[in-house]
Amino acid sequence: MIAKFRQLSDMGWATYTKLFTSCVAPVMDYGAGVWGYRSFPKPEAIQNRAMRFFMGVHRFAPLPALSGDMAWEPCSVRWQTAIFRLWNRLVKMDESRCCKRLFLYDHRTAEEGGWCAEAREIMVRIDMLQMFEELRPVDLRVAAVRLKQADDELWMRAVHGKPKLRFYRTFKEERSPEPYLKVNLSRRERSFVAQLRCGILPLHVETGRFRGLELADRTCPFCPGVIEDECHFLFVCDAYAAERQTFLAGVGVENLTNTFKEHPRQLAKFV
């Protein structure tokens, strides 16, 4: 997929996503209905690498930001949905078949472990235990929504738990594809915006930690005594005043600094 990307020089988010979901994910997820109740780092690393490549960020970019901006379906959600598909097939299968007999045995002995025990644990997490107890098919649409909601809660906690995402969490409230990934930017331009959002742009607030500096000492080289973070870089620092005015003229905002000090969540429109 990366070779195709380079061969075409670039491609949009929709095309790149379609390539991944059509050519890569089915190979990674083969047989997930059997083994998908566990977490496997290798397939997740493949998906993270694909997101990282498209956004143009390095391997130290926080994963919650990649997942939040690309908004690809998490591996765990795909795998657990595959488990429910297999569950539905087994539930509807004729009882004369060997697979069905083994399934019913595993269901009766779920307290001792096994595949049915893992399926039941997933159903408990999304409040669908009744389907397990009554051996009824699972509504895949409802299950997918609940699995996503549960995973989104984990994602939000991860966003708030990452120091690098101090700027990101001021405006990112839900996991959804961001406009800057869908518009016709070059990969270099997309990379710059992604680095800024992910907190890995080489500003002193980020590079200072690699030198062991306290937060108060990671100051702007042009503004003594002021921490050089993303907000300072974008809206305050006089060294970029000319570029800022060009930007303001393009977006039609007279005083960007005051506007975003009062309404920080409006950053999502511009960043």
C-alpha positions in Angstrom: 0.0 0.0 0.0 2.9 2.3 0.8 4.4 1.5 -2.6 1.1 2.4 -4.3 1.1 5.7 -2.4 4.6 6.5 -3.6 3.9 5.4 -7.1 0.9 7.8 -7.3 2.9 10.6 -5.5 0.0 11.1 -3.1 -3.6 10.1 -2.5 -6.5 11.3 -0.4 -7.7 10.0 2.9 -10.7 8.2 1.4 -8.6 6.4 -1.2 -5.9 5.5 1.3 -8.5 4.2 3.8 -10.2 2.2 1.1 -6.9 0.6 0.2 -6.2 -0.4 3.8 -9.7 -1.8 4.5 -9.7 -3.7 1.2 -6.1 -5.0 0.9 -4.5 -5.0 4.3 -7.2 -5.4 7.1 -8.7 -8.6 5.6 -5.3 -10.3 5.7 -4.6 -9.1 9.2 -8.0 -10.1 10.4 -8.2 -13.6 8.9 -9.8 -15.9 11.3 -10.4 -13.2 13.9 -13.7 -14.7 14.8 -11.7 -17.5 16.5 -8.8 -15.5 18.1 -10.1 -11.9 18.2 -10.9 -11.8 21.9 -7.2 -11.2 22.7 -5.0 -8.2 21.9 -2.1 -8.8 19.5 0.5 -6.0 19.2 1.8 -7.0 15.7 -1.4 -6.4 13.7 -2.1 -3.2 15.7 1.5 -2.0 14.9 0.8 -2.5 11.2 -2.3 -0.3 11.4 -0.5 2.3 13.4 2.3 2.3 10.9 -0.2 2.9 8.0 -1.8 5.8 9.9 1.6 7.2 10.8 2.8 7.1 7.2 -0.2 8.9 5.8 0.0 11.6 8.4 3.7 12.0 7.9 4.7 11.7 11.6 7.5 9.8 13.3 7.2 6.7 15.4 7.1 8.7 18.7 3.8 10.4 17.7 1.1 9.6 20.3 -1.1 6.8 19.2 -4.3 8.4 20.5 -3.8 11.4 18.3 -3.3 9.1 15.2 -6.4 7.2 16.0 -8.4 10.3 16.8 -7.6 12.1 13.6 -7.6 9.2 11.1 -10.7 7.7 12.8 -10.0 4.2 11.5 -12.0 1.4 13.1 -9.7 0.0 15.9 -8.4 -3.6 15.4 -10.1 -4.7 18.6 -13.6 -3.5 17.4 -13.1 -5.4 14.1 -12.0 -8.5 15.8 -14.8 -8.6 18.4 -17.3 -7.9 15.6 -15.9 -10.9 13.8 -16.5 -13.0 17.0 -20.2 -12.0 16.9 -20.5 -12.9 13.3 -19.1 -16.4 14.1 -21.4 -16.6 17.1 -24.4 -15.8 14.8 -23.4 -18.5 12.3 -23.0 -21.1 15.1 -26.3 -20.2 16.7 -28.2 -20.6 13.4 -26.4 -23.7 12.4 -28.3 -27.0 12.2 -27.8 -29.1 15.3 -27.0 -32.2 13.4 -23.6 -30.7 12.4 -20.5 -31.5 14.3 -19.5 -27.8 14.6 -22.8 -27.0 16.3 -22.5 -29.9 18.7 -19.0 -28.7 19.7 -20.3 -25.2 20.1 -23.2 -26.3 22.4 -20.7 -28.3 24.5 -18.4 -25.3 24.8 -21.4 -23.1 25.7 -22.5 -25.5 28.5 -18.9 -25.6 29.9 -18.2 -21.9 29.5 -17.4 -21.6 33.2 -14.3 -23.7 32.6 -13.1 -21.3 29.9 -12.9 -21.6 26.1 -14.2 -19.6 23.2 -17.7 -19.2 24.5 -16.4 -17.8 27.8 -14.5 -15.2 25.9 -17.5 -14.3 23.8 -19.6 -14.0 26.9 -17.1 -11.6 28.5 -17.4 -9.3 25.5 -21.2 -9.5 25.6 -21.1 -8.6 29.3 -19.0 -5.5 28.6 -21.5 -4.2 26.1 -24.6 -5.2 28.0 -25.7 -8.1 25.7 -25.4 -11.0 28.1 -29.0 -12.0 27.4 -28.0 -13.1 23.9 -25.4 -15.5 25.4 -27.8 -17.0 27.9 -30.6 -17.5 25.5 -28.4 -18.6 22.5 -29.8 -15.9 20.3 -28.1 -14.1 17.4 -26.5 -10.7 18.1 -27.6 -7.6 16.3 -24.3 -6.7 14.6 -25.2 -3.1 14.1 -26.0 -2.6 17.8 -23.0 -4.5 18.9 -20.7 -2.5 16.6 -22.1 0.8 18.0 -21.6 -0.4 21.6 -18.1 -1.7 20.9 -17.1 1.6 19.4 -18.6 3.6 22.3 -16.6 1.4 24.8 -13.4 1.9 22.8 -14.0 5.7 22.4 -14.1 5.9 26.2 -10.7 4.2 26.4 -9.4 6.5 23.7 -10.5 9.6 25.5 -8.9 8.5 28.7 -5.7 7.8 26.7 -5.8 11.3 25.2 -6.1 12.9 28.7 -3.3 10.7 30.0 -0.7 11.8 27.4 1.4 14.8 28.3 2.3 15.5 24.7 -1.4 15.9 23.9 -1.8 19.0 26.2 -2.8 21.1 23.1 -4.7 18.3 21.3 -7.2 17.8 24.1 -8.2 21.5 24.2 -10.2 21.0 21.0 -10.5 17.3 20.2 -13.7 15.9 21.7 -14.5 12.8 19.5 -12.7 10.4 17.3 -13.6 11.5 13.7 -11.6 12.1 10.5 -10.2 15.6 10.5 -10.7 18.0 7.5 -7.0 18.6 7.1 -6.6 14.9 6.2 -9.3 15.1 3.5 -8.4 18.4 1.7 -5.8 18.5 -1.0 -2.6 19.1 1.0 0.8 17.8 0.1 2.2 15.2 2.4 4.7 17.7 3.7 1.9 20.2 4.6 -0.2 17.4 6.1 2.8 16.3 8.2 3.3 19.8 9.6 -0.3 20.1 10.7 -0.3 16.6 12.2 2.9 17.3 14.1 1.4 20.5 15.5 -1.7 18.7 16.6 0.1 15.7 18.0 2.4 17.8 20.2 5.6 16.6 18.4 6.5 19.8 16.5 10.1 20.7 17.4 9.1 23.5 19.8 11.0 24.0 23.0 8.1 22.6 25.1 8.8 19.3 23.4 12.5 19.3 22.6 13.3 20.6 26.1 12.3 17.4 27.7 15.0 15.5 25.8 17.5 17.8 27.4 16.1 17.3 30.8 14.8 20.8 31.2 11.9 21.7 33.6 8.8 22.9 31.9 9.4 26.5 33.1 12.8 26.5 31.4 11.5 25.5 28.0 11.2 29.1 26.9 10.9 30.7 23.5 14.2 31.8 22.0 12.5 35.1 20.8 10.3 35.8 23.9 12.4 35.5 27.1 10.5 33.9 30.0 7.6 32.6 28.0 7.2 28.8 27.4 7.3 28.0 23.7 4.3 25.8 23.3 1.8 25.4 20.5 -0.5 28.3 21.5 2.5 30.6 21.8 3.9 29.6 18.5 0.6 30.0 16.7 -1.0 33.0 18.2 1.5 35.1 20.3 5.2 34.9 19.2 6.3 38.1 17.5 8.8 36.2 15.4 6.0 34.9 13.2 3.9 38.0 13.1 4.1 38.4 9.3 3.1 34.8 8.6 0.3 35.1 11.2 -1.2 38.2 9.5 -1.2 36.4 6.2 -3.0 33.5 7.8 -5.5 35.9 9.5 -6.3 37.5 6.2 -7.0 34.1 4.7 -9.4 33.0 7.4 -11.1 36.3 8.0 -10.4 36.7 11.8 -9.2 40.1 13.0 -7.7 39.1 16.4 -6.9 35.4 16.5 -5.1 35.6 19.8 -8.0 37.0 21.8 -10.5 34.9 20.0 -8.9 31.6 21.0 -8.0 32.7 24.5 -11.7 33.1 25.1 -12.9 30.1 23.0 -10.0 27.6 22.8 -12.2 24.9 21.3 -12.6 27.0 18.1 -9.0 25.9 17.4 -10.5 22.8 15.7 -11.6 25.0 12.8 -8.1 26.2 12.0 -5.7 23.5 13.3 
